[in-house]
Amino acid sequence: MAGLEQRVSTLEREMSSLKARVAVNEEDVKGLPDLIRTEARFTNSQIARLSHDVTELRDLPAKFDALHRVVAELVVEILADRDKKH
């Protein structure tokens, strides 16, 4: 009978330890939905920024061509003004 009482006592201690570990795990798991939502918002924000950057990069050749034309026109005007002064 003493062996049975000892087994019951051991099982009760193990059960108490197990309940404590489960409680710790449940506490850790409580924050997961908020963490997932935060991570999703962060990811969405990064995707939006990357999308904006890609759009700007696509527009870059047209902007470069426009700048090239403006600089060429300015050079022509400067040279024309210089020629008029001489």
PDB file of N, CA, C and O in Angstrom:
ATOM      1  N   MET A   1       0.796  -1.193   0.000  1.00  0.00           N
ATOM      2  CA  MET A   1       0.000   0.000   0.000  1.00  0.00           C
ATOM      3  C   MET A   1       0.855   1.280   0.000  1.00  0.00           C
ATOM      4  O   MET A   1       0.486   2.288  -0.603  1.00  0.00           O
ATOM      5  N   ALA A   2       1.995   1.215   0.686  1.00  0.00           N
ATOM      6  CA  ALA A   2       2.893   2.369   0.750  1.00  0.00           C
ATOM      7  C   ALA A   2       3.422   2.692  -0.636  1.00  0.00           C
ATOM      8  O   ALA A   2       3.576   3.863  -0.981  1.00  0.00           O
ATOM      9  N   GLY A   3       3.706   1.663  -1.442  1.00  0.00           N
ATOM     10  CA  GLY A   3       4.181   1.873  -2.802  1.00  0.00           C
ATOM     11  C   GLY A   3       3.157   2.577  -3.656  1.00  0.00           C
ATOM     12  O   GLY A   3       3.501   3.418  -4.486  1.00  0.00           O
ATOM     13  N   LEU A   4       1.888   2.232  -3.452  1.00  0.00           N
ATOM     14  CA  LEU A   4       0.808   2.863  -4.208  1.00  0.00           C
ATOM     15  C   LEU A   4       0.658   4.320  -3.819  1.00  0.00           C
ATOM     16  O   LEU A   4       0.456   5.179  -4.678  1.00  0.00           O
ATOM     17  N   GLU A   5       0.756   4.609  -2.509  1.00  0.00           N
ATOM     18  CA  GLU A   5       0.665   5.993  -2.042  1.00  0.00           C
ATOM     19  C   GLU A   5       1.831   6.821  -2.584  1.00  0.00           C
ATOM     20  O   GLU A   5       1.672   7.990  -2.935  1.00  0.00           O
ATOM     21  N   GLN A   6       2.993   6.198  -2.642  1.00  0.00           N
ATOM     22  CA  GLN A   6       4.168   6.893  -3.181  1.00  0.00           C
ATOM     23  C   GLN A   6       3.980   7.179  -4.674  1.00  0.00           C
ATOM     24  O   GLN A   6       4.328   8.264  -5.139  1.00  0.00           O
ATOM     25  N   ARG A   7       3.440   6.233  -5.421  1.00  0.00           N
ATOM     26  CA  ARG A   7       3.171   6.445  -6.852  1.00  0.00           C
ATOM     27  C   ARG A   7       2.155   7.559  -7.043  1.00  0.00           C
ATOM     28  O   ARG A   7       2.311   8.407  -7.922  1.00  0.00           O
ATOM     29  N   VAL A   8       1.095   7.556  -6.204  1.00  0.00           N
ATOM     30  CA  VAL A   8       0.079   8.614  -6.298  1.00  0.00           C
ATOM     31  C   VAL A   8       0.705   9.960  -5.996  1.00  0.00           C
ATOM     32  O   VAL A   8       0.423  10.948  -6.675  1.00  0.00           O
ATOM     33  N   SER A   9       1.549  10.005  -4.984  1.00  0.00           N
ATOM     34  CA  SER A   9       2.220  11.256  -4.612  1.00  0.00           C
ATOM     35  C   SER A   9       3.120  11.730  -5.759  1.00  0.00           C
ATOM     36  O   SER A   9       3.135  12.917  -6.085  1.00  0.00           O
ATOM     37  N   THR A  10       3.846  10.834  -6.351  1.00  0.00           N
ATOM     38  CA  THR A  10       4.719  11.175  -7.485  1.00  0.00           C
ATOM     39  C   THR A  10       3.895  11.673  -8.664  1.00  0.00           C
ATOM     40  O   THR A  10       4.248  12.668  -9.298  1.00  0.00           O
ATOM     41  N   LEU A  11       2.808  10.989  -8.955  1.00  0.00           N
ATOM     42  CA  LEU A  11       1.937  11.414 -10.062  1.00  0.00           C
ATOM     43  C   LEU A  11       1.332  12.784  -9.791  1.00  0.00           C
ATOM     44  O   LEU A  11       1.194  13.587 -10.714  1.00  0.00           O
ATOM     45  N   GLU A  12       0.971  13.065  -8.552  1.00  0.00           N
ATOM     46  CA  GLU A  12       0.416  14.385  -8.203  1.00  0.00           C
ATOM     47  C   GLU A  12       1.460  15.478  -8.408  1.00  0.00           C
ATOM     48  O   GLU A  12       1.150  16.553  -8.921  1.00  0.00           O
ATOM     49  N   ARG A  13       2.697  15.198  -8.005  1.00  0.00           N
ATOM     50  CA  ARG A  13       3.769  16.182  -8.215  1.00  0.00           C
ATOM     51  C   ARG A  13       4.005  16.408  -9.706  1.00  0.00           C
ATOM     52  O   ARG A  13       4.140  17.548 -10.150  1.00  0.00           O
ATOM     53  N   GLU A  14       4.055  15.329 -10.471  1.00  0.00           N
ATOM     54  CA  GLU A  14       4.250  15.444 -11.911  1.00  0.00           C
ATOM     55  C   GLU A  14       3.097  16.193 -12.561  1.00  0.00           C
ATOM     56  O   GLU A  14       3.300  17.001 -13.467  1.00  0.00           O
ATOM     57  N   MET A  15       1.882  15.918 -12.089  1.00  0.00           N
ATOM     58  CA  MET A  15       0.708  16.610 -12.631  1.00  0.00           C
ATOM     59  C   MET A  15       0.767  18.100 -12.297  1.00  0.00           C
ATOM     60  O   MET A  15       0.420  18.935 -13.133  1.00  0.00           O
ATOM     61  N   SER A  16       1.196  18.432 -11.103  1.00  0.00           N
ATOM     62  CA  SER A  16       1.326  19.831 -10.703  1.00  0.00           C
ATOM     63  C   SER A  16       2.393  20.526 -11.555  1.00  0.00           C
ATOM     64  O   SER A  16       2.202  21.660 -11.994  1.00  0.00           O
ATOM     65  N   SER A  17       3.511  19.841 -11.784  1.00  0.00           N
ATOM     66  CA  SER A  17       4.576  20.398 -12.621  1.00  0.00           C
ATOM     67  C   SER A  17       4.094  20.586 -14.049  1.00  0.00           C
ATOM     68  O   SER A  17       4.373  21.605 -14.681  1.00  0.00           O
ATOM     69  N   LEU A  18       3.372  19.602 -14.549  1.00  0.00           N
ATOM     70  CA  LEU A  18       2.840  19.685 -15.903  1.00  0.00           C
ATOM     71  C   LEU A  18       1.860  20.848 -16.044  1.00  0.00           C
ATOM     72  O   LEU A  18       1.891  21.571 -17.040  1.00  0.00           O
ATOM     73  N   LYS A  19       0.994  21.028 -15.054  1.00  0.00           N
ATOM     74  CA  LYS A  19       0.037  22.150 -15.085  1.00  0.00           C
ATOM     75  C   LYS A  19       0.777  23.487 -15.088  1.00  0.00           C
ATOM     76  O   LYS A  19       0.368  24.424 -15.773  1.00  0.00           O
ATOM     77  N   ALA A  20       1.863  23.572 -14.324  1.00  0.00           N
ATOM     78  CA  ALA A  20       2.646  24.816 -14.291  1.00  0.00           C
ATOM     79  C   ALA A  20       3.266  25.092 -15.657  1.00  0.00           C
ATOM     80  O   ALA A  20       3.255  26.231 -16.124  1.00  0.00           O
ATOM     81  N   ARG A  21       3.812  24.049 -16.305  1.00  0.00           N
ATOM     82  CA  ARG A  21       4.399  24.234 -17.639  1.00  0.00           C
ATOM     83  C   ARG A  21       3.338  24.604 -18.665  1.00  0.00           C
ATOM     84  O   ARG A  21       3.580  25.443 -19.533  1.00  0.00           O
ATOM     85  N   VAL A  22       2.170  23.990 -18.572  1.00  0.00           N
ATOM     86  CA  VAL A  22       1.078  24.316 -19.492  1.00  0.00           C
ATOM     87  C   VAL A  22       0.654  25.772 -19.304  1.00  0.00           C
ATOM     88  O   VAL A  22       0.387  26.478 -20.276  1.00  0.00           O
ATOM     89  N   ALA A  23       0.596  26.213 -18.052  1.00  0.00           N
ATOM     90  CA  ALA A  23       0.223  27.608 -17.781  1.00  0.00           C
ATOM     91  C   ALA A  23       1.234  28.565 -18.395  1.00  0.00           C
ATOM     92  O   ALA A  23       0.851  29.587 -18.965  1.00  0.00           O
ATOM     93  N   VAL A  24       2.516  28.248 -18.287  1.00  0.00           N
ATOM     94  CA  VAL A  24       3.561  29.095 -18.880  1.00  0.00           C
ATOM     95  C   VAL A  24       3.411  29.112 -20.395  1.00  0.00           C
ATOM     96  O   VAL A  24       3.502  30.170 -21.018  1.00  0.00           O
ATOM     97  N   ASN A  25       3.185  27.956 -20.984  1.00  0.00           N
ATOM     98  CA  ASN A  25       3.016  27.884 -22.443  1.00  0.00           C
ATOM     99  C   ASN A  25       1.784  28.644 -22.897  1.00  0.00           C
ATOM    100  O   ASN A  25       1.817  29.331 -23.917  1.00  0.00           O
ATOM    101  N   GLU A  26       0.699  28.525 -22.148  1.00  0.00           N
ATOM    102  CA  GLU A  26      -0.527  29.254 -22.506  1.00  0.00           C
ATOM    103  C   GLU A  26      -0.291  30.750 -22.436  1.00  0.00           C
ATOM    104  O   GLU A  26      -0.803  31.497 -23.269  1.00  0.00           O
ATOM    105  N   GLU A  27       0.479  31.199 -21.453  1.00  0.00           N
ATOM    106  CA  GLU A  27       0.791  32.623 -21.333  1.00  0.00           C
ATOM    107  C   GLU A  27       1.631  33.083 -22.525  1.00  0.00           C
ATOM    108  O   GLU A  27       1.418  34.169 -23.063  1.00  0.00           O
ATOM    109  N   ASP A  28       2.580  32.252 -22.928  1.00  0.00           N
ATOM    110  CA  ASP A  28       3.407  32.593 -24.091  1.00  0.00           C
ATOM    111  C   ASP A  28       2.577  32.646 -25.371  1.00  0.00           C
ATOM    112  O   ASP A  28       2.802  33.504 -26.224  1.00  0.00           O
ATOM    113  N   VAL A  29       1.632  31.743 -25.503  1.00  0.00           N
ATOM    114  CA  VAL A  29       0.833  31.636 -26.722  1.00  0.00           C
ATOM    115  C   VAL A  29      -0.191  32.775 -26.821  1.00  0.00           C
ATOM    116  O   VAL A  29      -0.631  33.108 -27.921  1.00  0.00           O
ATOM    117  N   LYS A  30      -0.571  33.370 -25.699  1.00  0.00           N
ATOM    118  CA  LYS A  30      -1.563  34.453 -25.725  1.00  0.00           C
ATOM    119  C   LYS A  30      -1.135  35.604 -26.629  1.00  0.00           C
ATOM    120  O   LYS A  30      -1.972  36.202 -27.307  1.00  0.00           O
ATOM    121  N   GLY A  31       0.155  35.921 -26.647  1.00  0.00           N
ATOM    122  CA  GLY A  31       0.641  37.059 -27.422  1.00  0.00           C
ATOM    123  C   GLY A  31       0.827  36.775 -28.903  1.00  0.00           C
ATOM    124  O   GLY A  31       1.066  37.702 -29.676  1.00  0.00           O
ATOM    125  N   LEU A  32       0.726  35.535 -29.313  1.00  0.00           N
ATOM    126  CA  LEU A  32       0.980  35.189 -30.718  1.00  0.00           C
ATOM    127  C   LEU A  32       0.056  35.891 -31.707  1.00  0.00           C
ATOM    128  O   LEU A  32       0.548  36.390 -32.720  1.00  0.00           O
ATOM    129  N   PRO A  33      -1.258  35.960 -31.473  1.00  0.00           N
ATOM    130  CA  PRO A  33      -2.103  36.662 -32.456  1.00  0.00           C
ATOM    131  C   PRO A  33      -1.691  38.121 -32.661  1.00  0.00           C
ATOM    132  O   PRO A  33      -1.675  38.615 -33.789  1.00  0.00           O
ATOM    133  N   ASP A  34      -1.355  38.810 -31.553  1.00  0.00           N
ATOM    134  CA  ASP A  34      -0.904  40.198 -31.696  1.00  0.00           C
ATOM    135  C   ASP A  34       0.417  40.266 -32.448  1.00  0.00           C
ATOM    136  O   ASP A  34       0.620  41.158 -33.272  1.00  0.00           O
ATOM    137  N   LEU A  35       1.301  39.340 -32.170  1.00  0.00           N
ATOM    138  CA  LEU A  35       2.584  39.303 -32.862  1.00  0.00           C
ATOM    139  C   LEU A  35       2.387  39.046 -34.353  1.00  0.00           C
ATOM    140  O   LEU A  35       3.045  39.667 -35.188  1.00  0.00           O
ATOM    141  N   ILE A  36       1.490  38.142 -34.678  1.00  0.00           N
ATOM    142  CA  ILE A  36       1.208  37.839 -36.086  1.00  0.00           C
ATOM    143  C   ILE A  36       0.618  39.055 -36.785  1.00  0.00           C
ATOM    144  O   ILE A  36       0.998  39.364 -37.914  1.00  0.00           O
ATOM    145  N   ARG A  37      -0.315  39.752 -36.120  1.00  0.00           N
ATOM    146  CA  ARG A  37      -0.902  40.956 -36.734  1.00  0.00           C
ATOM    147  C   ARG A  37       0.154  42.039 -36.940  1.00  0.00           C
ATOM    148  O   ARG A  37       0.181  42.703 -37.976  1.00  0.00           O
ATOM    149  N   THR A  38       1.020  42.209 -35.945  1.00  0.00           N
ATOM    150  CA  THR A  38       2.073  43.217 -36.058  1.00  0.00           C
ATOM    151  C   THR A  38       3.015  42.872 -37.205  1.00  0.00           C
ATOM    152  O   THR A  38       3.389  43.742 -37.992  1.00  0.00           O
ATOM    153  N   GLU A  39       3.392  41.618 -37.294  1.00  0.00           N
ATOM    154  CA  GLU A  39       4.287  41.180 -38.368  1.00  0.00           C
ATOM    155  C   GLU A  39       3.629  41.370 -39.732  1.00  0.00           C
ATOM    156  O   GLU A  39       4.286  41.770 -40.693  1.00  0.00           O
ATOM    157  N   ALA A  40       2.335  41.081 -39.812  1.00  0.00           N
ATOM    158  CA  ALA A  40       1.616  41.251 -41.086  1.00  0.00           C
ATOM    159  C   ALA A  40       1.574  42.724 -41.482  1.00  0.00           C
ATOM    160  O   ALA A  40       1.772  43.055 -42.651  1.00  0.00           O
ATOM    161  N   ARG A  41       1.316  43.619 -40.513  1.00  0.00           N
ATOM    162  CA  ARG A  41       1.305  45.058 -40.823  1.00  0.00           C
ATOM    163  C   ARG A  41       2.683  45.514 -41.281  1.00  0.00           C
ATOM    164  O   ARG A  41       2.802  46.287 -42.231  1.00  0.00           O
ATOM    165  N   PHE A  42       3.715  45.040 -40.609  1.00  0.00           N
ATOM    166  CA  PHE A  42       5.084  45.396 -40.979  1.00  0.00           C
ATOM    167  C   PHE A  42       5.392  44.928 -42.398  1.00  0.00           C
ATOM    168  O   PHE A  42       5.962  45.671 -43.197  1.00  0.00           O
ATOM    169  N   THR A  43       5.012  43.700 -42.699  1.00  0.00           N
ATOM    170  CA  THR A  43       5.250  43.144 -44.034  1.00  0.00           C
ATOM    171  C   THR A  43       4.479  43.930 -45.088  1.00  0.00           C
ATOM    172  O   THR A  43       5.018  44.242 -46.150  1.00  0.00           O
ATOM    173  N   ASN A  44       3.222  44.249 -44.800  1.00  0.00           N
ATOM    174  CA  ASN A  44       2.419  45.032 -45.746  1.00  0.00           C
ATOM    175  C   ASN A  44       3.046  46.404 -45.981  1.00  0.00           C
ATOM    176  O   ASN A  44       3.048  46.907 -47.104  1.00  0.00           O
ATOM    177  N   SER A  45       3.574  47.001 -44.927  1.00  0.00           N
ATOM    178  CA  SER A  45       4.225  48.300 -45.054  1.00  0.00           C
ATOM    179  C   SER A  45       5.469  48.200 -45.931  1.00  0.00           C
ATOM    180  O   SER A  45       5.712  49.061 -46.777  1.00  0.00           O
ATOM    181  N   GLN A  46       6.250  47.150 -45.726  1.00  0.00           N
ATOM    182  CA  GLN A  46       7.440  46.954 -46.557  1.00  0.00           C
ATOM    183  C   GLN A  46       7.067  46.745 -48.014  1.00  0.00           C
ATOM    184  O   GLN A  46       7.720  47.285 -48.907  1.00  0.00           O
ATOM    185  N   ILE A  47       6.037  45.977 -48.258  1.00  0.00           N
ATOM    186  CA  ILE A  47       5.598  45.722 -49.634  1.00  0.00           C
ATOM    187  C   ILE A  47       5.137  47.017 -50.287  1.00  0.00           C
ATOM    188  O   ILE A  47       5.434  47.269 -51.455  1.00  0.00           O
ATOM    189  N   ALA A  48       4.415  47.835 -49.537  1.00  0.00           N
ATOM    190  CA  ALA A  48       3.947  49.112 -50.083  1.00  0.00           C
ATOM    191  C   ALA A  48       5.127  50.007 -50.440  1.00  0.00           C
ATOM    192  O   ALA A  48       5.129  50.641 -51.495  1.00  0.00           O
ATOM    193  N   ARG A  49       6.129  50.062 -49.564  1.00  0.00           N
ATOM    194  CA  ARG A  49       7.305  50.889 -49.855  1.00  0.00           C
ATOM    195  C   ARG A  49       8.061  50.362 -51.070  1.00  0.00           C
ATOM    196  O   ARG A  49       8.488  51.139 -51.924  1.00  0.00           O
ATOM    197  N   LEU A  50       8.225  49.055 -51.146  1.00  0.00           N
ATOM    198  CA  LEU A  50       8.912  48.468 -52.299  1.00  0.00           C
ATOM    199  C   LEU A  50       8.154  48.737 -53.590  1.00  0.00           C
ATOM    200  O   LEU A  50       8.756  49.024 -54.625  1.00  0.00           O
ATOM    201  N   SER A  51       6.841  48.643 -53.524  1.00  0.00           N
ATOM    202  CA  SER A  51       6.019  48.908 -54.703  1.00  0.00           C
ATOM    203  C   SER A  51       6.216  50.351 -55.162  1.00  0.00           C
ATOM    204  O   SER A  51       6.338  50.623 -56.356  1.00  0.00           O
ATOM    205  N   HIS A  52       6.246  51.261 -54.207  1.00  0.00           N
ATOM    206  CA  HIS A  52       6.460  52.672 -54.527  1.00  0.00           C
ATOM    207  C   HIS A  52       7.843  52.870 -55.153  1.00  0.00           C
ATOM    208  O   HIS A  52       7.992  53.598 -56.135  1.00  0.00           O
ATOM    209  N   ASP A  53       8.852  52.215 -54.571  1.00  0.00           N
ATOM    210  CA  ASP A  53      10.215  52.328 -55.105  1.00  0.00           C
ATOM    211  C   ASP A  53      10.307  51.776 -56.524  1.00  0.00           C
ATOM    212  O   ASP A  53      10.976  52.358 -57.378  1.00  0.00           O
ATOM    213  N   VAL A  54       9.643  50.664 -56.774  1.00  0.00           N
ATOM    214  CA  VAL A  54       9.668  50.062 -58.110  1.00  0.00           C
ATOM    215  C   VAL A  54       9.012  51.003 -59.113  1.00  0.00           C
ATOM    216  O   VAL A  54       9.498  51.164 -60.233  1.00  0.00           O
ATOM    217  N   THR A  55       7.911  51.622 -58.709  1.00  0.00           N
ATOM    218  CA  THR A  55       7.227  52.576 -59.586  1.00  0.00           C
ATOM    219  C   THR A  55       8.151  53.739 -59.924  1.00  0.00           C
ATOM    220  O   THR A  55       8.224  54.175 -61.073  1.00  0.00           O
ATOM    221  N   GLU A  56       8.857  54.237 -58.906  1.00  0.00           N
ATOM    222  CA  GLU A  56       9.792  55.333 -59.157  1.00  0.00           C
ATOM    223  C   GLU A  56      10.918  54.902 -60.100  1.00  0.00           C
ATOM    224  O   GLU A  56      11.341  55.670 -60.965  1.00  0.00           O
ATOM    225  N   LEU A  57      11.394  53.681 -59.927  1.00  0.00           N
ATOM    226  CA  LEU A  57      12.455  53.192 -60.809  1.00  0.00           C
ATOM    227  C   LEU A  57      11.966  53.044 -62.247  1.00  0.00           C
ATOM    228  O   LEU A  57      12.716  53.288 -63.192  1.00  0.00           O
ATOM    229  N   ARG A  58      10.714  52.645 -62.405  1.00  0.00           N
ATOM    230  CA  ARG A  58      10.169  52.527 -63.759  1.00  0.00           C
ATOM    231  C   ARG A  58      10.076  53.886 -64.440  1.00  0.00           C
ATOM    232  O   ARG A  58      10.235  53.990 -65.656  1.00  0.00           O
ATOM    233  N   ASP A  59       9.815  54.943 -63.637  1.00  0.00           N
ATOM    234  CA  ASP A  59       9.698  56.294 -64.188  1.00  0.00           C
ATOM    235  C   ASP A  59      11.057  56.947 -64.422  1.00  0.00           C
ATOM    236  O   ASP A  59      11.142  57.984 -65.080  1.00  0.00           O
ATOM    237  N   LEU A  60      12.102  56.357 -63.895  1.00  0.00           N
ATOM    238  CA  LEU A  60      13.428  56.959 -63.966  1.00  0.00           C
ATOM    239  C   LEU A  60      13.920  57.195 -65.399  1.00  0.00           C
ATOM    240  O   LEU A  60      14.444  58.276 -65.665  1.00  0.00           O
ATOM    241  N   PRO A  61      13.786  56.263 -66.323  1.00  0.00           N
ATOM    242  CA  PRO A  61      14.262  56.550 -67.690  1.00  0.00           C
ATOM    243  C   PRO A  61      13.581  57.770 -68.313  1.00  0.00           C
ATOM    244  O   PRO A  61      14.238  58.570 -68.980  1.00  0.00           O
ATOM    245  N   ALA A  62      12.290  57.915 -68.106  1.00  0.00           N
ATOM    246  CA  ALA A  62      11.588  59.080 -68.665  1.00  0.00           C
ATOM    247  C   ALA A  62      12.089  60.367 -68.012  1.00  0.00           C
ATOM    248  O   ALA A  62      12.261  61.387 -68.679  1.00  0.00           O
ATOM    249  N   LYS A  63      12.321  60.305 -66.707  1.00  0.00           N
ATOM    250  CA  LYS A  63      12.829  61.494 -66.009  1.00  0.00           C
ATOM    251  C   LYS A  63      14.241  61.824 -66.496  1.00  0.00           C
ATOM    252  O   LYS A  63      14.581  62.993 -66.674  1.00  0.00           O
ATOM    253  N   PHE A  64      15.046  60.811 -66.706  1.00  0.00           N
ATOM    254  CA  PHE A  64      16.401  61.042 -67.199  1.00  0.00           C
ATOM    255  C   PHE A  64      16.375  61.660 -68.589  1.00  0.00           C
ATOM    256  O   PHE A  64      17.136  62.583 -68.879  1.00  0.00           O
ATOM    257  N   ASP A  65      15.496  61.149 -69.447  1.00  0.00           N
ATOM    258  CA  ASP A  65      15.379  61.717 -70.799  1.00  0.00           C
ATOM    259  C   ASP A  65      14.939  63.164 -70.742  1.00  0.00           C
ATOM    260  O   ASP A  65      15.459  63.999 -71.483  1.00  0.00           O
ATOM    261  N   ALA A  66      13.985  63.478 -69.870  1.00  0.00           N
ATOM    262  CA  ALA A  66      13.515  64.855 -69.734  1.00  0.00           C
ATOM    263  C   ALA A  66      14.637  65.753 -69.227  1.00  0.00           C
ATOM    264  O   ALA A  66      14.812  66.871 -69.712  1.00  0.00           O
ATOM    265  N   LEU A  67      15.395  65.262 -68.252  1.00  0.00           N
ATOM    266  CA  LEU A  67      16.507  66.042 -67.725  1.00  0.00           C
ATOM    267  C   LEU A  67      17.566  66.255 -68.811  1.00  0.00           C
ATOM    268  O   LEU A  67      18.134  67.339 -68.933  1.00  0.00           O
ATOM    269  N   HIS A  68      17.814  65.230 -69.577  1.00  0.00           N
ATOM    270  CA  HIS A  68      18.784  65.316 -70.673  1.00  0.00           C
ATOM    271  C   HIS A  68      18.371  66.408 -71.649  1.00  0.00           C
ATOM    272  O   HIS A  68      19.201  67.207 -72.084  1.00  0.00           O
ATOM    273  N   ARG A  69      17.080  66.442 -71.994  1.00  0.00           N
ATOM    274  CA  ARG A  69      16.584  67.475 -72.930  1.00  0.00           C
ATOM    275  C   ARG A  69      16.713  68.868 -72.327  1.00  0.00           C
ATOM    276  O   ARG A  69      17.107  69.808 -73.017  1.00  0.00           O
ATOM    277  N   VAL A  70      16.387  69.005 -71.057  1.00  0.00           N
ATOM    278  CA  VAL A  70      16.468  70.320 -70.402  1.00  0.00           C
ATOM    279  C   VAL A  70      17.917  70.804 -70.377  1.00  0.00           C
ATOM    280  O   VAL A  70      18.188  71.968 -70.674  1.00  0.00           O
ATOM    281  N   VAL A  71      18.827  69.933 -70.030  1.00  0.00           N
ATOM    282  CA  VAL A  71      20.245  70.321 -69.999  1.00  0.00           C
ATOM    283  C   VAL A  71      20.718  70.704 -71.401  1.00  0.00           C
ATOM    284  O   VAL A  71      21.449  71.681 -71.565  1.00  0.00           O
ATOM    285  N   ALA A  72      20.306  69.939 -72.406  1.00  0.00           N
ATOM    286  CA  ALA A  72      20.704  70.257 -73.782  1.00  0.00           C
ATOM    287  C   ALA A  72      20.152  71.625 -74.188  1.00  0.00           C
ATOM    288  O   ALA A  72      20.856  72.412 -74.821  1.00  0.00           O
ATOM    289  N   GLU A  73      18.905  71.912 -73.829  1.00  0.00           N
ATOM    290  CA  GLU A  73      18.318  73.219 -74.169  1.00  0.00           C
ATOM    291  C   GLU A  73      19.063  74.343 -73.464  1.00  0.00           C
ATOM    292  O   GLU A  73      19.304  75.398 -74.051  1.00  0.00           O
ATOM    293  N   LEU A  74      19.428  74.116 -72.200  1.00  0.00           N
ATOM    294  CA  LEU A  74      20.173  75.144 -71.460  1.00  0.00           C
ATOM    295  C   LEU A  74      21.545  75.385 -72.088  1.00  0.00           C
ATOM    296  O   LEU A  74      21.988  76.527 -72.205  1.00  0.00           O
ATOM    297  N   VAL A  75      22.199  74.327 -72.482  1.00  0.00           N
ATOM    298  CA  VAL A  75      23.515  74.471 -73.122  1.00  0.00           C
ATOM    299  C   VAL A  75      23.373  75.263 -74.411  1.00  0.00           C
ATOM    300  O   VAL A  75      24.180  76.150 -74.690  1.00  0.00           O
ATOM    301  N   VAL A  76      22.345  74.945 -75.203  1.00  0.00           N
ATOM    302  CA  VAL A  76      22.125  75.677 -76.451  1.00  0.00           C
ATOM    303  C   VAL A  76      21.869  77.151 -76.152  1.00  0.00           C
ATOM    304  O   VAL A  76      22.415  78.013 -76.839  1.00  0.00           O
ATOM    305  N   GLU A  77      21.057  77.461 -75.150  1.00  0.00           N
ATOM    306  CA  GLU A  77      20.770  78.858 -74.793  1.00  0.00           C
ATOM    307  C   GLU A  77      22.029  79.575 -74.327  1.00  0.00           C
ATOM    308  O   GLU A  77      22.283  80.714 -74.716  1.00  0.00           O
ATOM    309  N   ILE A  78      22.827  78.893 -73.479  1.00  0.00           N
ATOM    310  CA  ILE A  78      24.064  79.514 -72.973  1.00  0.00           C
ATOM    311  C   ILE A  78      25.010  79.807 -74.115  1.00  0.00           C
ATOM    312  O   ILE A  78      25.595  80.887 -74.183  1.00  0.00           O
ATOM    313  N   LEU A  79      25.163  78.848 -75.016  1.00  0.00           N
ATOM    314  CA  LEU A  79      26.050  79.060 -76.171  1.00  0.00           C
ATOM    315  C   LEU A  79      25.525  80.170 -77.079  1.00  0.00           C
ATOM    316  O   LEU A  79      26.303  80.966 -77.605  1.00  0.00           O
ATOM    317  N   ALA A  80      24.209  80.221 -77.261  1.00  0.00           N
ATOM    318  CA  ALA A  80      23.624  81.288 -78.096  1.00  0.00           C
ATOM    319  C   ALA A  80      23.862  82.640 -77.458  1.00  0.00           C
ATOM    320  O   ALA A  80      24.221  83.596 -78.145  1.00  0.00           O
ATOM    321  N   ASP A  81      23.662  82.735 -76.119  1.00  0.00           N
ATOM    322  CA  ASP A  81      23.913  84.000 -75.438  1.00  0.00           C
ATOM    323  C   ASP A  81      25.387  84.397 -75.520  1.00  0.00           C
ATOM    324  O   ASP A  81      25.708  85.574 -75.682  1.00  0.00           O
ATOM    325  N   ARG A  82      26.264  83.428 -75.408  1.00  0.00           N
ATOM    326  CA  ARG A  82      27.696  83.696 -75.499  1.00  0.00           C
ATOM    327  C   ARG A  82      28.054  84.202 -76.893  1.00  0.00           C
ATOM    328  O   ARG A  82      28.841  85.136 -77.043  1.00  0.00           O
ATOM    329  N   ASP A  83      27.464  83.572 -77.913  1.00  0.00           N
ATOM    330  CA  ASP A  83      27.738  83.997 -79.295  1.00  0.00           C
ATOM    331  C   ASP A  83      27.224  85.396 -79.553  1.00  0.00           C
ATOM    332  O   ASP A  83      27.847  86.150 -80.301  1.00  0.00           O
ATOM    333  N   LYS A  84      26.109  85.761 -78.955  1.00  0.00           N
ATOM    334  CA  LYS A  84      25.537  87.104 -79.147  1.00  0.00           C
ATOM    335  C   LYS A  84      26.449  88.155 -78.524  1.00  0.00           C
ATOM    336  O   LYS A  84      26.558  89.268 -79.037  1.00  0.00           O
ATOM    337  N   LYS A  85      27.098  87.808 -77.429  1.00  0.00           N
ATOM    338  CA  LYS A  85      27.942  88.774 -76.725  1.00  0.00           C
ATOM    339  C   LYS A  85      29.270  88.983 -77.477  1.00  0.00           C
ATOM    340  O   LYS A  85      29.914  90.017 -77.294  1.00  0.00           O
ATOM    341  N   HIS A  86      29.672  88.068 -78.280  1.00  0.00           N
ATOM    342  CA  HIS A  86      30.947  88.190 -78.990  1.00  0.00           C
ATOM    343  C   HIS A  86      30.737  88.754 -80.321  1.00  0.00           C
ATOM    344  O   HIS A  86      31.694  88.934 -81.074  1.00  0.00           O
TER     345      HIS A  86
END
